[in-house]
Amino acid sequence: MSDHAIAQVSSLKAENGKGIWLCGGANLAAALFAARLIDRLIVKVNPFLMGTGIPLFAQTIPQTPLELTNSKTYAGGVVRLQYRVGN
């Protein structure tokens, strides 16, 4: 989806069914976070430093508590962290 992401995601969340897996850029993440449409956050940590890269959120977001709900370490040291977004 490229237009009206907040309206489309809000509509999908109102429907019955499974969760929504959303991959997008930092602008999309910031917009959905500001609209309180992100319930869970999955972060992958890779065992190398890139120097620069794309930020997780394109804009400043409010300080928000996260509850770690799952973690997994893969061969090579990649770690996946799953958080529930607090209110």
Residue, then its C-alpha position, 0 to 999 in steps of 0.5 A: m500500500s502506498d496511500h492512506a496507510i493509516a486508514q487501511v491499517s485501521s480498517l484491517k485491524a477492525e476485521n476478524g482474522k490473524g495479525i498484520w505483518l507490516c514491513g516498511g520504512a521509517n516514515l511508515a513506522a513513525a506514522l503508524f506508531a503515532a496513530r497507535l496502530i503498532d501492537r508489537l515490535i520485532v527487532k533483529v540485531n545483527p552482529f556487525l556495525m554498519g556505521t550509518g543506516i535507516p532509522l527505525f522511526a523517521q521522526t521523534i516518537p514519545q517514550t514508550p514502555l516495551e515488554l519483551t515477549n520473545s527472543k531467539t538467537y540464531a547461528g552467527g549471533v543474529v538475535r530477534l527480539q519481540y516486544r509488546v508496545g505499552n500504552 
